[in-house]
Amino acid sequence: MSNPSRPIPHSVSVIENFADFYESWLTTQRSLLEQLLHVSQITDYKEERQLGLIKQVLAHYQLYHEEISKAVSEDVFRTFSAPWLTSYERTLLWISGFKPSIVFRLVDSAVKDLTPAQAASLEELKADVKRKERDLTEAMASLQETVAAPPLVGLARRAGRLVDGEICEMKNAIEELKIGMLGVFYSADLLRGSTMKRVMEILKTDQTLRPLAAATEFQQRIRRWGIQRDSQRTRTI
């Protein structure tokens, strides 16, 4: 027989706990960065150990991918606003993540020993990724125009005075917007993952370590800058 006084377990909200997850994830990332910088500076490091570290780093990013996907499924609107990030970090977001083409800038700055064939393959891939980014940016802009469209704005302004038919219309509009945002997010996330995978197929193992280190260092740096800026802004208020 069940105990009526027993508390009902509270379901764990991914969104509510994402800030804690992200801080823990960044802590592990800092440790991986130290290893990446160390290994990338040793020219005769065994390829087997280099590959092992690359797999570790990619598994760490995969963990983030899995958690952010859960968060998006739970509440796409809050996920896009990314409350766990600093205000500076949010200015750099592209569809709730980094822009895939940033990988090519990191490769350019970190890998100086590309062969002509590698350089040509990267340029071809870059053009393809840029085109897909434009398509997704346009899709996101179209969704934003839907939000600003007169019918939906009018309903939103009269939120407290809607009749039954209008309430249903508002719910349907929000649900359509949610479905559209989910579709754009998953397409963008797929492009982020596929871009990194295709770049790694072009680079050699020791070359791959360098942009991975650069990407990890970049993310850590903008986190520090964001915290400092938010702290300074708070003190001046």
Secondary structure, DSSP 8 states (H G I E B T S, - for coil): ---TTS-------HHHHHHHHHHHHHHHHHHHHHHHHHHHT-TT--HHHHHHHHHHHHHHHHHHHHHHHHHHHH-HHHHHH-TTS-HHHHHT-SSSS--TTHHHHHHHHH-----HHHHHHHHHHHHHHHHHHHHHHHHHHHHHHHHHSHHHHHHHHTGGG--HHHHHHHHHHHHHHHHHHHHHHHHHHHHHHHHHHHHHHHS-HHHHHHHHHHHHHHHHHHHHHHHHHHHHHHHH-
